[in-house]
Amino acid sequence: IDDKSSLISFYNTHIPVHIKQYLFFKPRTQLRYIKERFTLRQKVTAEILEELDNNKNPKLLSGDFNTQTLQPLIYKFFKRFHEAFRDTFCGIPRTINVWGINAWRIDFVFLDKLMAINSSIVDPIGLSDHSGQLVEVILPSQI
């Protein structure tokens, strides 16, 4: 993204999921799966953060983090970046429907501290199993 005053790096991610819904009734198998995926998720998160730390441009990171707001993995991002819905306090965004219940949020939009968030909404259209997010960003040249 070219802001005319600086280059803005855009990243989209998909962190591997840590559970399998069909294993809920097989707790031992599910636990084994969670342990295997924990290591992979930590590795992927470390790689993403290293890439972001080494990039000196303003950054925007969005995607499916397969992580709810109460899980420790996501706090590594909350500590370093603005997050669209926290900054605009637009309620409780729900971005994924599981078993007919639209009560979870696993998709996020993070922005470098050099940018700001003007507005954010969760798109109710339902084009996917994830709800889209519309975020209006204030670029560095506009601050």
C-alpha positions as CSV (number, residue, x, y, z in Angstrom):
1,I,0.0,0.0,0.0
2,D,1.5,3.3,-1.0
3,D,0.6,6.2,1.3
4,K,2.6,8.7,-0.9
5,S,4.7,9.5,2.2
6,S,5.6,5.9,3.1
7,L,5.2,2.3,2.1
8,I,2.7,0.4,4.2
9,S,3.2,-3.4,4.5
10,F,0.0,-5.5,4.5
11,Y,0.0,-9.0,5.9
12,N,-2.7,-11.6,6.0
13,T,-2.3,-14.7,8.1
14,H,-4.0,-17.9,8.9
15,I,-2.6,-19.5,12.1
16,P,-3.3,-23.2,12.4
17,V,-6.4,-24.2,14.4
18,H,-5.6,-26.0,17.7
19,I,-8.7,-28.1,18.0
20,K,-10.9,-30.4,15.8
21,Q,-14.6,-30.1,16.4
22,Y,-15.2,-33.8,15.5
23,L,-12.8,-34.8,18.3
24,F,-14.8,-33.2,21.1
25,F,-16.2,-36.6,22.1
26,K,-12.8,-38.2,22.0
27,P,-11.0,-36.3,24.7
28,R,-7.7,-38.3,24.7
29,T,-7.3,-37.9,20.9
30,Q,-8.3,-34.2,21.1
31,L,-5.7,-33.6,23.9
32,R,-3.0,-35.3,21.8
33,Y,-3.9,-33.1,18.8
34,I,-3.9,-29.9,21.0
35,K,-0.4,-30.7,22.2
36,E,0.9,-31.2,18.7
37,R,-0.7,-28.0,17.4
38,F,0.4,-25.9,20.4
39,T,4.1,-26.2,19.3
40,L,3.2,-25.4,15.6
41,R,1.1,-22.4,16.7
42,Q,3.9,-21.0,18.9
43,K,6.4,-21.4,16.0
44,V,4.1,-19.7,13.4
45,T,3.4,-16.8,15.9
46,A,7.1,-16.3,16.6
47,E,7.8,-16.2,12.8
48,I,5.1,-13.7,12.2
49,L,6.3,-11.4,15.1
50,E,9.9,-11.7,13.9
51,E,8.9,-10.7,10.4
52,L,6.9,-7.7,11.7
53,D,9.7,-6.7,14.1
54,N,12.2,-6.7,11.2
55,N,10.0,-4.6,8.9
56,K,10.5,-0.9,9.6
57,N,7.5,0.2,7.5
58,P,4.1,0.9,9.0
59,K,2.2,-2.4,9.1
60,L,-1.3,-3.8,9.0
61,L,-1.8,-7.5,9.9
62,S,-5.2,-9.2,9.5
63,G,-6.5,-12.7,9.3
64,D,-7.8,-15.8,10.9
65,F,-5.8,-16.3,14.1
66,N,-7.9,-19.3,15.2
67,T,-7.5,-17.8,18.7
68,Q,-10.1,-16.3,21.0
69,T,-9.4,-13.1,22.9
70,L,-9.0,-15.0,26.2
71,Q,-6.2,-17.2,24.9
72,P,-2.6,-16.1,25.7
73,L,-1.3,-16.3,22.1
74,I,-3.3,-13.3,20.9
75,Y,-1.9,-11.1,23.7
76,K,1.5,-11.1,22.0
77,F,-0.2,-9.1,19.2
78,F,-2.4,-6.9,21.5
79,K,0.8,-5.8,23.3
80,R,2.4,-4.5,20.1
81,F,-0.4,-3.2,17.9
82,H,-3.6,-1.3,17.8
83,E,-6.5,-3.7,17.3
84,A,-9.5,-2.5,15.3
85,F,-12.3,-3.4,17.5
86,R,-10.7,-2.6,20.8
87,D,-9.7,0.8,19.6
88,T,-13.1,1.7,18.3
89,F,-15.0,-0.1,21.0
90,C,-17.8,-1.3,18.7
91,G,-19.2,-3.9,20.9
92,I,-18.4,-7.6,20.8
93,P,-17.5,-8.6,17.3
94,R,-18.3,-12.2,16.5
95,T,-16.5,-13.5,13.4
96,I,-17.1,-17.2,13.3
97,N,-20.2,-19.4,13.5
98,V,-19.7,-22.9,15.1
99,W,-22.6,-25.4,15.3
100,G,-25.0,-22.6,14.5
101,I,-23.8,-20.4,17.3
102,N,-22.3,-17.0,16.3
103,A,-20.5,-16.3,19.6
104,W,-16.8,-16.5,18.9
105,R,-14.2,-14.1,17.6
106,I,-11.0,-15.6,16.0
107,D,-10.3,-13.0,13.3
108,F,-8.5,-9.8,14.0
109,V,-7.1,-6.7,12.3
110,F,-3.9,-5.2,13.9
111,L,-2.3,-2.0,13.0
112,D,1.1,-0.5,13.7
113,K,1.2,2.3,16.2
114,L,2.1,4.7,13.4
115,M,-1.5,4.4,12.1
116,A,-4.9,4.8,13.7
117,I,-8.3,3.2,13.3
118,N,-11.2,5.4,12.3
119,S,-13.9,2.8,12.3
120,S,-14.6,-0.9,12.2
121,I,-17.6,-3.2,11.7
122,V,-18.2,-6.9,11.2
123,D,-19.9,-7.4,7.9
124,P,-23.2,-9.3,8.4
125,I,-23.5,-10.6,4.8
126,G,-22.1,-14.1,5.5
127,L,-20.1,-14.9,2.4
128,S,-18.0,-17.4,4.3
129,D,-17.9,-19.3,7.6
130,H,-16.1,-16.2,8.8
131,S,-17.6,-12.8,8.9
132,G,-15.7,-10.2,7.0
133,Q,-14.3,-7.1,8.8
134,L,-14.4,-3.6,7.4
135,V,-11.8,-1.4,9.0
136,E,-11.2,2.2,8.0
137,V,-7.6,3.2,8.7
138,I,-6.0,6.6,9.2
139,L,-2.6,6.4,7.4
140,P,0.6,7.9,8.7
141,S,0.4,10.9,6.3
142,Q,-3.1,11.7,7.6
143,I,-2.2,11.8,11.3
